[in-house]
């Protein structure tokens, strides 16, 4: 692979990076001040889009979740009570928001930069960011860093940058502006991976808050889990994808399943399914296929996927054509719930 010129790129990136403390809203805790690390043009875009950025938000009640040790001796986020689909289990402002696509050179048509140089530059930015924190956040951010004994900056990049969100509509190649950003937060940065996640995560631009929303029932004491990899991949490929996150191997519920061949086939079927084709079928034939897809999604615990409410909605529509109004209304109600859960989309 041909890489962009690294020296010029490094100098350009460090020169154009800005550090801005975004003040918290009037009624928010003092520690809600966010350090934004990026380019002024993106921040200006948000300020034009939302007046009084960041807007006030309603914090969640205390005691919903707890950060504690996992069986693997790492830290994770666990439910302190039962949750149902649609419940928000984490809502918080991050310590830090920083450009995630640092490995690409916007001035070189998006050409990829040597990843070692990219990591080095991102490391310098992160270390510099720590010096720019206001006092309420500095201690909390430092506490996250001290949990990593080998290479704090490197591990921080891999294991604590959880939420990816996009700002702006211009293409990276034409705008010369980084538009992919990630964040570091008190609780959100502790949410671990599963190939059958139970929350979907998104970042709300207007309030500058990270939100984790439940996609399937969670019991008291159960771990809150998102995903770090494409879920349609077979287990072996998912494991290769997860290596940079120091997950070797993944031992989540899906990866420990006995029938891996069946699991791989179900995941492929879910992702390959043609929604446009099914609407051309007769109601009974369409329902037979859609029920199969829904069952595969639920068997794999992939209600996390945006395709799930689409399947439910189509099922409701076809049952209505067959005169099954009660069944149709129930499915439509369930579809509406999951559409609301996914309206901002997964953030990784």
Buried (B, 14 or more C-beta within 10 A) or exposed (E): EEBBBBEEBBEBBEEBBEBBEBBBBEEBEEBBBBBBBBBEBBBEBBEEEBEEBBBBBEBBEEEBBBBEEEEEEEBBBBBEBEBEBEBBBBBBBBBBBBBBBBBBBBBBEBBBBBEEBBBBBBBBBBEEBBEBBBEBBBEBBEEBBEBBEEEBBBBBBBBBBBBBBBBBEEEBEEBBBBBBBBBBBBBBBBBBBBBBBBBBBBBBBBBBBBBBBBBBEBEEEEBBBBBBBEBBBBBEEBBEBBEEBEBEBBEBEBBEBEEBEEBBEBBBBBBEBEEEEBEEBEBEEBBEBBEBBBEBBEEBBBBBBBBBBBBBBBBBBBBBEEEBEEBBEBBBEBBBBBBEBBEBEBBB
